Amino acid sequence: MIHSFDNLPSPCFVLDEELLQYNLEILDLVQKEADVEVICALKGYAMWSTFPMIRKYLSGATASSLHEARLIFEEMGCEAHTYAPVFYDDEMDEILRYSSHISFNSLSQFERFKTRVANYQKPVSVGLRINPEYSEVETELYNPAVPGSRLGITRDQLGDTLPEGVDGLHFHVLCENDSHVLERTLERVEAAFGGLIRQARWFNMGGGHHITRKDYDVKHLVDLLCGFKSRYPNLETIILEPGEAVGWQTGYLVSTVQDIVFNKGIRIAMLDVSFAAHMPDCLEMPYKPRILGATDASPDKEVYRMGGGTCLAGDFMGMGDYGFDRELKVGDKVIFDDMIHYTMVKTTFFNGVKHPSIGIVRNSGEFELLRWFGFNDYKEKLS
């Protein structure tokens, strides 16, 4: 565990290796107890320097693009389970090279590429993403089952027999949900697609499983998966692909106060990080990240609004101000909690502001700086 942030660089994403190992042990327990495969979804966690450690616990990884599939192949040393809303003709051969499984979002994409997959130089197992038209995700931006969704094949588009060449089915309609939501979701999935599941070799329950959250009922999940498996003895493999659960509560974004701005009685702490560039999920969800040592604003606290460093007028935490036990000063560290999953993979070089470095605190307590970003990283993203 990290006991002091005083000597850590700023801005910097910092992973605590001990916390990552704790999460992986929980996920591995689910694998073993339920006899399923848990794989890491790169869209939620892609810190590839830790892939060798992840590979010791999990069964592999899932990609949503060619670059993610290649990163899995090169840094985790295994082939990817690859799904994307659309695949491109000029990338397909390379995607197949790096993949053990490929799931198509639509029947038209399957028809377009099925012969190419079947004739590829090595076997790649084919699946279809299904849309049960049911999801308990409240934020519409993250709900893939809203009416008119572009994601997945609805039951009315499929007959009673899986298309020739299809080995598996894949759904993904969860987001930060517990096992009881999964249970209700499976009831809908089985009611609509049960006959097709009985024809499949594998079944992928996607991501959004918040397995490493403290109040998650792991035993209920294991029982649920065992029950599902007993109903479909034809299935050789059941797959879960959480990303957030891998990186959940494993690290921080270290920032430093650069200025204090006053406006109409509001004190704004100007930081060397940006909500728009480095924490965009806070704005799009939206949600208010926890700051270590801070609370929500209250009359008995020193209250500050957190401001980012870009020129975007909305680059500040608009979900509420923070309360501190003492006044903030230039040079003070502000530590945002739980910044390693999703937040880290969505960062940009917007406005050319300094991008946070990436580091890890090893189990030994030593800090290792893994990556520092400079001008060339910004320049090479443009032309």
C-alpha positions as CSV (number, residue, x, y, z in Angstrom):
1,M,0.0,0.0,0.0
2,I,1.1,3.6,-0.7
3,H,1.7,5.4,2.6
4,S,3.1,8.7,1.2
5,F,2.7,10.6,-2.1
6,D,5.2,13.3,-1.1
7,N,8.0,12.0,-3.3
8,L,5.9,10.9,-6.3
9,P,6.0,12.9,-9.5
10,S,3.1,15.1,-10.6
11,P,1.1,14.7,-12.7
12,C,1.3,11.0,-12.7
13,F,-1.0,7.9,-12.8
14,V,0.3,5.6,-10.0
15,L,-0.7,2.0,-9.8
16,D,-0.4,0.1,-6.5
17,E,0.8,-3.4,-7.4
18,E,-0.5,-4.9,-4.2
19,L,-4.0,-3.7,-4.9
20,L,-3.9,-5.1,-8.4
21,Q,-2.8,-8.5,-7.1
22,Y,-5.7,-8.5,-4.6
23,N,-8.2,-7.9,-7.5
24,L,-6.6,-10.6,-9.6
25,E,-6.8,-13.1,-6.8
26,I,-10.6,-12.5,-6.5
27,L,-11.1,-12.9,-10.2
28,D,-9.0,-16.0,-10.3
29,L,-11.1,-17.4,-7.4
30,V,-14.3,-16.9,-9.6
31,Q,-12.6,-18.7,-12.5
32,K,-11.7,-21.7,-10.4
33,E,-14.9,-22.0,-8.3
34,A,-17.2,-21.6,-11.3
35,D,-15.0,-23.2,-13.9
36,V,-15.2,-20.2,-16.3
37,E,-12.7,-18.0,-18.1
38,V,-12.2,-14.4,-16.8
39,I,-10.4,-12.3,-19.3
40,C,-9.2,-8.7,-19.1
41,A,-11.0,-6.1,-21.3
42,L,-8.5,-3.6,-22.6
43,K,-11.2,-0.9,-23.1
44,G,-11.3,-0.7,-19.3
45,Y,-7.8,-1.6,-18.3
46,A,-4.8,-1.5,-20.7
47,M,-1.7,-0.9,-18.5
48,W,0.3,-3.3,-20.5
49,S,3.4,-3.2,-18.3
50,T,1.3,-5.3,-15.8
51,F,0.1,-7.8,-18.5
52,P,2.7,-10.5,-17.4
53,M,1.2,-10.3,-13.9
54,I,-2.4,-10.5,-15.2
55,R,-1.5,-13.5,-17.4
56,K,-0.5,-15.4,-14.2
57,Y,-4.1,-15.1,-12.9
58,L,-6.5,-14.6,-15.8
59,S,-7.3,-16.6,-18.9
60,G,-6.4,-13.9,-21.5
61,A,-7.8,-10.6,-22.7
62,T,-10.4,-9.1,-25.0
63,A,-9.9,-6.5,-27.7
64,S,-12.2,-4.0,-29.4
65,S,-9.8,-3.0,-32.2
66,L,-6.8,-4.1,-34.1
67,H,-4.4,-2.2,-31.9
68,E,-5.8,-3.7,-28.7
69,A,-5.6,-7.2,-30.2
70,R,-2.0,-6.6,-31.2
71,L,-1.1,-5.2,-27.8
72,I,-2.6,-8.4,-26.2
73,F,-0.6,-10.6,-28.6
74,E,2.7,-8.8,-28.1
75,E,2.6,-7.9,-24.4
76,M,0.4,-10.6,-22.8
77,G,1.6,-13.4,-25.0
78,C,-1.8,-14.8,-26.0
79,E,-4.4,-14.4,-28.7
80,A,-7.2,-12.0,-28.2
81,H,-11.0,-12.5,-28.0
82,T,-11.8,-9.7,-30.4
83,Y,-15.1,-7.9,-30.9
84,A,-15.7,-4.5,-32.6
85,P,-18.9,-2.7,-33.7
86,V,-17.4,-2.8,-37.2
87,F,-14.4,-4.5,-38.7
88,Y,-12.5,-3.1,-41.7
89,D,-11.5,-5.0,-44.8
90,D,-7.9,-3.8,-44.8
91,E,-7.4,-4.8,-41.1
92,M,-9.2,-8.2,-41.1
93,D,-6.2,-10.4,-41.9
94,E,-4.1,-8.8,-39.1
95,I,-7.0,-9.0,-36.6
96,L,-7.3,-12.7,-37.4
97,R,-3.5,-13.1,-36.9
98,Y,-3.8,-11.8,-33.3
99,S,-7.1,-13.4,-32.4
100,S,-8.4,-16.8,-31.1
101,H,-12.0,-15.6,-31.2
102,I,-13.8,-13.0,-33.2
103,S,-17.4,-11.8,-32.5
104,F,-19.4,-9.9,-35.1
105,N,-21.8,-7.1,-34.2
106,S,-24.3,-7.8,-37.0
107,L,-25.3,-10.5,-39.4
108,S,-24.2,-8.4,-42.4
109,Q,-20.6,-8.1,-40.9
110,F,-20.6,-11.9,-40.4
111,E,-21.7,-12.5,-44.0
112,R,-19.1,-10.1,-45.3
113,F,-16.2,-11.8,-43.5
114,K,-17.2,-15.4,-42.8
115,T,-15.5,-16.9,-45.8
116,R,-12.3,-15.0,-45.1
117,V,-12.3,-16.2,-41.5
118,A,-13.0,-19.8,-42.5
119,N,-10.2,-19.8,-45.0
120,Y,-7.6,-18.1,-42.8
121,Q,-4.3,-20.0,-42.2
122,K,-5.3,-20.8,-38.6
123,P,-8.6,-21.5,-36.9
124,V,-10.4,-18.6,-35.4
125,S,-13.6,-19.2,-33.5
126,V,-16.6,-17.1,-34.6
127,G,-19.3,-15.6,-32.5
128,L,-22.2,-13.2,-32.7
129,R,-23.0,-10.4,-30.3
130,I,-26.7,-10.6,-29.3
131,N,-28.8,-7.8,-28.0
132,P,-31.4,-9.0,-25.4
133,E,-33.1,-5.6,-25.5
134,Y,-32.8,-5.5,-21.7
135,S,-30.3,-3.6,-19.5
136,E,-30.4,-2.0,-16.1
137,V,-27.7,0.5,-16.9
138,E,-29.2,3.9,-16.0
139,T,-26.9,6.2,-17.9
140,E,-28.0,6.1,-21.6
141,L,-24.5,6.8,-22.9
142,Y,-23.4,3.5,-21.4
143,N,-26.6,1.5,-22.1
144,P,-26.1,-0.8,-25.2
145,A,-29.7,-2.1,-25.1
146,V,-31.6,1.2,-25.6
147,P,-34.2,1.2,-28.4
148,G,-32.4,1.7,-31.7
149,S,-29.0,0.6,-30.3
150,R,-26.3,-0.1,-32.9
151,L,-24.8,-2.8,-30.7
152,G,-25.8,-6.5,-31.1
153,I,-28.3,-8.6,-33.0
154,T,-31.9,-8.7,-31.7
155,R,-33.8,-12.0,-31.5
156,D,-36.1,-11.2,-34.4
157,Q,-33.1,-11.0,-36.7
158,L,-32.1,-14.6,-36.0
159,G,-33.8,-17.9,-36.9
160,D,-34.0,-21.0,-34.7
161,T,-30.6,-22.3,-35.9
162,L,-27.2,-20.7,-35.4
163,P,-25.7,-19.7,-38.8
164,E,-23.2,-22.2,-40.1
165,G,-19.7,-21.4,-38.9
166,V,-20.9,-19.7,-35.7
167,D,-19.5,-21.2,-32.5
168,G,-20.5,-18.8,-29.8
169,L,-22.8,-16.0,-28.6
170,H,-21.7,-12.9,-26.8
171,F,-23.8,-10.3,-24.9
172,H,-22.7,-7.2,-23.1
173,V,-25.4,-5.1,-21.3
174,L,-23.9,-4.5,-17.9
175,C,-21.9,-1.5,-16.5
176,E,-20.7,-1.5,-12.9
177,N,-23.4,-4.0,-12.0
178,D,-23.7,-6.8,-9.4
179,S,-24.5,-10.5,-9.7
180,H,-28.2,-9.9,-9.0
181,V,-28.4,-7.7,-12.1
182,L,-26.6,-10.4,-14.0
183,E,-29.2,-12.9,-12.7
184,R,-32.1,-10.8,-14.0
185,T,-30.3,-10.2,-17.2
186,L,-29.7,-13.9,-17.8
187,E,-33.4,-14.6,-17.3
188,R,-34.1,-12.3,-20.3
189,V,-31.2,-13.6,-22.4
190,E,-32.2,-17.2,-21.8
191,A,-35.9,-16.6,-22.5
192,A,-35.0,-15.1,-25.9
193,F,-31.9,-16.9,-26.9
194,G,-31.9,-20.2,-24.9
195,G,-32.5,-22.4,-27.9
196,L,-29.5,-20.8,-29.7
197,I,-27.3,-21.0,-26.6
198,R,-27.9,-24.8,-26.6
199,Q,-26.3,-24.9,-30.1
200,A,-23.2,-23.0,-29.1
201,R,-19.8,-24.1,-28.0
202,W,-19.0,-21.0,-26.0
203,F,-20.9,-18.2,-24.4
204,N,-19.5,-14.8,-23.5
205,M,-21.3,-12.7,-20.8
206,G,-19.3,-9.6,-21.6
207,G,-18.1,-7.0,-19.1
208,G,-19.6,-4.6,-16.5
209,H,-19.3,-7.2,-13.8
210,H,-18.2,-5.3,-10.7
211,I,-16.7,-8.4,-9.1
212,T,-13.9,-6.7,-7.1
213,R,-16.1,-4.1,-5.4
214,K,-16.2,-4.6,-1.7
215,D,-20.0,-5.3,-1.5
216,Y,-20.1,-7.7,-4.5
217,D,-21.6,-11.1,-3.7
218,V,-18.9,-13.4,-5.2
219,K,-20.6,-16.5,-3.9
220,H,-23.8,-15.6,-5.6
221,L,-22.0,-15.0,-8.8
222,V,-20.3,-18.4,-8.6
223,D,-23.6,-20.2,-7.9
224,L,-25.2,-18.3,-10.7
225,L,-22.5,-19.3,-13.2
226,C,-22.6,-22.9,-12.0
227,G,-26.3,-23.0,-12.4
228,F,-26.1,-21.6,-15.9
229,K,-23.4,-24.1,-16.9
230,S,-25.6,-27.0,-15.7
231,R,-28.5,-25.8,-17.9
232,Y,-26.2,-25.8,-20.9
233,P,-23.9,-28.8,-20.8
234,N,-23.1,-28.2,-24.5
235,L,-21.0,-25.2,-23.6
236,E,-17.3,-25.9,-23.5
237,T,-16.5,-22.4,-22.2
238,I,-18.2,-19.6,-20.4
239,I,-16.4,-16.3,-20.5
240,L,-16.6,-13.1,-18.5
241,E,-14.5,-10.1,-19.7
242,P,-14.5,-7.4,-17.0
243,G,-12.1,-4.5,-17.4
244,E,-13.1,-2.2,-14.6
245,A,-13.0,-5.0,-12.1
246,V,-9.3,-5.6,-12.9
247,G,-8.2,-2.0,-12.2
248,W,-10.9,-1.1,-9.7
249,Q,-9.5,0.8,-6.7
250,T,-5.9,0.0,-7.7
251,G,-4.4,3.4,-8.1
252,Y,-4.4,7.2,-8.3
253,L,-3.8,10.3,-10.3
254,V,-1.3,12.5,-8.5
255,S,-1.8,16.2,-9.2
256,T,-0.4,19.5,-7.7
257,V,-2.0,22.8,-7.0
258,Q,-0.5,25.5,-9.4
259,D,-2.7,28.5,-8.5
260,I,-5.7,29.5,-6.4
261,V,-8.3,31.5,-8.4
262,F,-11.1,33.5,-6.7
263,N,-14.4,34.3,-8.4
264,K,-17.6,35.5,-6.7
265,G,-16.7,33.8,-3.4
266,I,-15.6,30.6,-5.0
267,R,-12.1,29.4,-4.5
268,I,-10.8,27.3,-7.4
269,A,-7.7,25.1,-7.1
270,M,-5.9,25.1,-10.5
271,L,-4.2,21.8,-11.0
272,D,-1.6,20.4,-13.3
273,V,-4.1,17.9,-14.6
274,S,-7.2,18.3,-16.8
275,F,-10.7,16.9,-16.4
276,A,-11.2,17.3,-20.2
277,A,-7.9,15.7,-21.3
278,H,-7.0,13.3,-18.4
279,M,-10.3,12.5,-16.7
280,P,-12.9,12.7,-19.5
281,D,-15.0,10.0,-18.0
282,C,-15.7,12.3,-15.0
283,L,-17.4,14.7,-17.4
284,E,-19.2,12.1,-19.7
285,M,-20.6,9.8,-17.0
286,P,-20.7,12.2,-15.1
287,Y,-19.3,11.4,-11.7
288,K,-17.3,13.1,-8.9
289,P,-14.0,11.3,-8.1
290,R,-12.9,11.0,-4.6
291,I,-9.9,13.0,-3.4
292,L,-7.8,11.5,-0.6
293,G,-8.2,13.6,2.6
294,A,-11.1,15.6,1.2
295,T,-14.9,15.5,1.7
296,D,-17.9,17.1,0.0
297,A,-18.2,20.8,0.6
298,S,-19.5,21.7,4.0
299,P,-19.6,24.9,6.2
300,D,-16.9,23.6,8.6
301,K,-14.4,22.9,5.8
302,E,-12.1,24.9,3.5
303,V,-14.0,24.6,0.3
304,Y,-12.5,24.5,-3.2
305,R,-13.6,23.8,-6.7
306,M,-11.1,21.7,-8.7
307,G,-10.0,23.3,-12.0
308,G,-8.2,21.7,-14.9
309,G,-5.4,23.2,-16.9
310,T,-6.8,23.5,-20.5
311,C,-8.6,26.4,-22.1
312,L,-11.9,24.6,-22.2
313,A,-14.4,26.6,-20.1
314,G,-15.9,23.4,-18.8
315,D,-12.6,21.9,-17.6
316,F,-13.5,21.7,-13.9
317,M,-15.2,19.3,-11.6
318,G,-18.9,20.4,-12.0
319,M,-20.4,17.6,-9.9
320,G,-19.6,19.5,-6.7
321,D,-16.9,21.2,-4.7
322,Y,-14.5,19.6,-2.1
323,G,-13.9,20.3,1.6
324,F,-10.5,20.2,3.1
325,D,-9.3,20.5,6.7
326,R,-6.9,23.3,5.9
327,E,-6.4,25.9,3.2
328,L,-4.8,24.7,0.0
329,K,-1.6,26.3,-1.1
330,V,0.4,26.3,-4.4
331,G,2.5,23.1,-4.3
332,D,0.1,21.0,-2.4
333,K,-0.6,17.5,-3.7
334,V,-4.2,16.6,-4.6
335,I,-4.6,12.8,-5.1
336,F,-7.6,11.6,-7.1
337,D,-8.6,8.0,-6.1
338,D,-9.5,5.1,-8.4
339,M,-8.0,6.5,-11.6
340,I,-6.4,3.4,-13.2
341,H,-9.4,1.8,-14.9
342,Y,-11.3,3.6,-17.7
343,T,-9.9,7.1,-16.8
344,M,-6.4,6.2,-17.8
345,V,-7.3,4.6,-21.2
346,K,-9.4,7.7,-22.2
347,T,-6.8,10.4,-21.8
348,T,-5.9,12.8,-24.7
349,F,-3.3,15.4,-25.5
350,F,-5.9,18.1,-25.9
351,N,-4.6,21.6,-25.8
352,G,-1.0,20.2,-25.7
353,V,-1.1,20.2,-21.9
354,K,1.4,18.1,-20.1
355,H,0.2,14.5,-20.0
356,P,0.5,12.6,-16.7
357,S,3.3,10.1,-16.4
358,I,2.7,6.5,-15.6
359,G,4.3,4.7,-12.6
360,I,3.8,1.8,-10.3
361,V,4.5,1.2,-6.6
362,R,5.8,-2.3,-6.4
363,N,4.9,-4.8,-3.6
364,S,8.3,-3.9,-2.1
365,G,7.2,-0.3,-1.7
366,E,9.6,1.0,-4.4
367,F,8.2,3.5,-7.0
368,E,9.1,2.8,-10.6
369,L,8.5,5.4,-13.3
370,L,7.3,3.5,-16.4
371,R,6.6,6.3,-18.9
372,W,7.1,10.0,-19.3
373,F,5.3,12.0,-22.0
374,G,6.9,14.9,-23.8
375,F,6.6,17.1,-26.9
376,N,7.2,14.4,-29.4
377,D,4.2,12.3,-28.0
378,Y,2.0,15.3,-28.6
379,K,3.5,16.2,-32.0
380,E,3.4,12.6,-33.4
381,K,-0.4,12.4,-32.7
382,L,-0.9,15.2,-35.2
383,S,0.6,16.1,-38.6
